[in-house]
Amino acid sequence: MVTIVNYGLGNLGSIVNMLKKIGVPNILTSDPADVVAAERLILPGVGHFDKGMSLLHERGLMDALNEAVLRRGVPVMGICLGMQLLLEGSEEGKLPGLGWIKGWVHRFPNMQDEDGKPLKIPHMGWTDTYPVAGKRLFERWDEDETRFYFVHSFHAVCDDPADVAATAHYGIDFTASVEHGHISGCQFHPEKSHRYGMKLLTHVYRQEATA
């Protein structure tokens, strides 16, 4: 059973539907007791960093998440803003993040494409993504081409390069996915990435279910 944390931000319906489509049982909840008791967690999110952290605090979910992930070792995947919240903080706000992965979230700088034209921020659309060898999220990933759907203005910078699970390029190379033990995250939206997202979520949750 996958527990999706509902703190008021995120593409919740899309995630529920994708998990249902691949046959993964799930519940959507804002109850801290459900989070503490979870077998596996997804932390979604779309929007402002400080808003996300404020809502986690207001709904009593911070202690529940720390209990589940840090003390019980429950596998967790952050998606988009949910991935950024895994880090220590962001240039977008002032509140500290969860701090489960050492690093900071930075805004994309002003950039130009190969023709010298300004690149639009947010970065939005399908982008080639390059998994890092040896990471659980992309274990036995045999795709010749890997593309995921992104919508973001900020990107994570990990203190330890070993925490980077995949990279992508938009003006600069940036971290597209993180992984630190049982803690992982995707800057892209697997629930909106069609067969690539379906393959990733199927792999992760079938693997964890049989681990």
C-alpha positions as CSV (number, residue, x, y, z in Angstrom):
1,M,0.0,0.0,0.0
2,V,1.3,3.4,-1.0
3,T,0.3,6.4,1.2
4,I,0.1,9.7,-0.8
5,V,0.5,12.7,1.6
6,N,-2.2,15.3,1.0
7,Y,-1.1,18.6,2.5
8,G,-3.0,20.7,0.0
9,L,-0.5,20.9,-2.9
10,G,0.1,18.6,-5.8
11,N,-1.3,16.7,-8.8
12,L,-3.1,14.3,-6.4
13,G,-5.7,12.9,-8.8
14,S,-3.1,12.2,-11.5
15,I,-0.9,10.3,-9.0
16,V,-3.8,8.3,-7.7
17,N,-4.9,7.4,-11.3
18,M,-1.5,6.4,-12.4
19,L,-1.0,4.1,-9.4
20,K,-4.4,2.6,-10.0
21,K,-3.6,2.0,-13.7
22,I,-0.4,0.0,-12.8
23,G,-2.2,-1.9,-10.1
24,V,-0.6,-0.4,-7.0
25,P,-3.0,0.0,-4.0
26,N,-2.9,3.5,-2.5
27,I,-4.6,5.9,-0.2
28,L,-4.7,9.6,-0.2
29,T,-4.6,11.1,3.3
30,S,-3.8,14.2,5.4
31,D,-4.1,12.2,8.7
32,P,-0.7,12.1,10.5
33,A,-1.6,8.7,11.9
34,D,-1.9,7.3,8.4
35,V,1.5,8.7,7.6
36,V,3.2,7.3,10.7
37,A,1.7,3.8,9.9
38,A,2.5,3.9,6.2
39,E,4.4,1.1,4.4
40,R,5.5,3.4,1.5
41,L,5.1,7.2,1.0
42,I,4.7,9.6,-1.8
43,L,5.2,13.3,-1.1
44,P,3.8,15.3,-4.0
45,G,3.8,19.0,-4.5
46,V,3.3,21.9,-6.9
47,G,3.9,25.5,-5.9
48,H,5.9,27.6,-3.5
49,F,8.5,26.0,-1.2
50,D,7.5,28.0,1.9
51,K,3.8,27.3,1.3
52,G,4.6,23.6,1.2
53,M,6.6,23.6,4.4
54,S,4.0,25.8,6.1
55,L,1.2,23.4,5.2
56,L,3.2,20.4,6.5
57,H,3.6,22.1,9.8
58,E,0.0,23.4,10.0
59,R,-1.4,19.9,9.4
60,G,0.8,18.2,11.9
61,L,2.6,16.2,9.3
62,M,6.2,17.1,10.1
63,D,6.5,14.8,13.1
64,A,4.6,12.1,11.3
65,L,6.9,12.2,8.3
66,N,10.1,12.2,10.4
67,E,8.7,9.3,12.5
68,A,7.9,7.2,9.4
69,V,11.0,8.1,7.2
70,L,13.8,8.7,9.7
71,R,12.8,6.3,12.6
72,R,10.9,3.5,10.8
73,G,12.8,3.7,7.5
74,V,9.7,3.9,5.3
75,P,10.6,4.4,1.6
76,V,9.5,7.8,0.4
77,M,9.4,9.5,-3.0
78,G,9.1,13.2,-3.4
79,I,7.6,14.5,-6.7
80,C,8.4,18.0,-8.1
81,L,8.0,20.4,-5.1
82,G,7.9,17.3,-3.0
83,M,11.4,16.4,-4.1
84,Q,12.6,20.0,-3.3
85,L,11.2,19.8,0.2
86,L,13.5,16.8,0.9
87,L,16.5,19.2,0.9
88,E,17.6,21.7,3.5
89,G,16.1,24.8,2.0
90,S,15.4,26.9,-1.1
91,E,16.2,30.3,-2.6
92,E,12.4,30.5,-3.1
93,G,11.7,31.0,0.6
94,K,13.0,31.3,4.1
95,L,11.7,28.2,5.8
96,P,14.0,25.1,6.3
97,G,13.1,22.0,4.3
98,L,12.9,18.5,5.7
99,G,16.7,18.2,5.5
100,W,16.7,14.5,4.7
101,I,19.0,15.1,1.8
102,K,21.9,17.6,2.2
103,G,21.7,20.4,-0.4
104,W,19.8,23.4,-1.5
105,V,17.3,24.4,-4.1
106,H,18.3,27.1,-6.5
107,R,16.4,29.2,-9.1
108,F,17.4,28.7,-12.7
109,P,19.6,31.6,-13.8
110,N,18.9,33.7,-16.8
111,M,20.0,31.5,-19.7
112,Q,20.1,31.4,-23.5
113,D,19.6,28.7,-26.1
114,E,22.1,27.8,-28.8
115,D,20.8,30.6,-30.9
116,G,21.2,33.2,-28.2
117,K,17.5,33.5,-27.4
118,P,16.4,33.7,-23.8
119,L,15.2,30.4,-22.3
120,K,11.8,30.6,-20.7
121,I,11.4,30.0,-17.0
122,P,9.7,27.9,-15.8
123,H,11.3,25.0,-17.7
124,M,8.2,23.2,-19.0
125,G,7.9,20.2,-21.2
126,W,9.4,16.8,-22.2
127,T,13.2,16.6,-21.6
128,D,15.8,13.9,-22.1
129,T,16.8,12.5,-18.7
130,Y,19.9,10.6,-17.9
131,P,19.8,8.0,-15.1
132,V,22.9,7.5,-13.0
133,A,24.2,3.9,-13.0
134,G,23.6,1.9,-9.9
135,K,20.6,3.8,-8.5
136,R,17.6,1.9,-7.3
137,L,15.1,4.1,-9.0
138,F,16.5,3.3,-12.4
139,E,17.8,-0.2,-11.8
140,R,17.9,-2.3,-15.0
141,W,16.7,0.7,-16.9
142,D,17.2,-0.4,-20.5
143,E,15.6,2.5,-22.4
144,D,17.6,3.9,-25.2
145,E,15.7,7.2,-24.8
146,T,14.4,8.4,-21.5
147,R,12.1,11.5,-21.4
148,F,10.1,12.9,-18.6
149,Y,7.7,15.8,-18.2
150,F,9.0,18.8,-16.2
151,V,7.4,22.0,-14.9
152,H,9.7,23.9,-12.6
153,S,11.6,27.2,-12.0
154,F,13.9,25.8,-9.3
155,H,16.3,22.9,-9.2
156,A,18.0,20.9,-6.5
157,V,21.8,21.0,-5.9
158,C,23.0,18.1,-3.7
159,D,26.0,18.5,-1.5
160,D,27.0,14.9,-2.2
161,P,27.0,14.0,-5.9
162,A,26.3,10.4,-4.8
163,D,22.7,11.6,-4.0
164,V,22.0,12.4,-7.7
165,A,20.0,9.6,-9.3
166,A,19.4,11.3,-12.7
167,T,20.3,14.5,-14.6
168,A,18.8,16.6,-17.4
169,H,19.7,19.7,-19.3
170,Y,17.9,23.0,-19.7
171,G,20.5,25.7,-20.3
172,I,22.5,24.0,-17.6
173,D,22.9,20.4,-16.4
174,F,20.6,20.0,-13.4
175,T,19.5,17.2,-11.0
176,A,16.4,15.5,-12.3
177,S,16.2,12.9,-9.5
178,V,17.7,12.2,-6.1
179,E,18.2,9.1,-4.1
180,H,19.7,8.6,-0.6
181,G,19.0,5.1,0.7
182,H,15.3,4.7,1.0
183,I,14.7,8.5,0.3
184,S,14.2,9.4,-3.3
185,G,12.7,12.1,-5.4
186,C,11.9,13.2,-9.0
187,Q,11.9,16.8,-10.2
188,F,9.8,15.6,-13.2
189,H,6.2,14.3,-13.0
190,P,6.2,10.5,-13.5
191,E,2.4,10.6,-13.2
192,K,2.3,12.8,-16.4
193,S,5.2,11.1,-18.2
194,H,3.2,8.4,-20.0
195,R,5.1,5.1,-20.5
196,Y,8.3,6.4,-19.0
197,G,6.6,7.4,-15.8
198,M,4.5,4.3,-15.8
199,K,7.6,2.2,-16.1
200,L,9.4,4.0,-13.3
201,L,6.5,3.8,-10.8
202,T,5.9,0.2,-11.7
203,H,9.5,-0.7,-11.2
204,V,9.8,1.2,-7.9
205,Y,6.7,-0.1,-6.2
206,R,6.8,-3.6,-7.4
207,Q,10.4,-3.8,-6.3
208,E,9.7,-2.3,-2.9
209,A,6.6,-4.6,-2.4
210,T,8.8,-7.7,-2.9
211,A,11.9,-6.4,-1.0
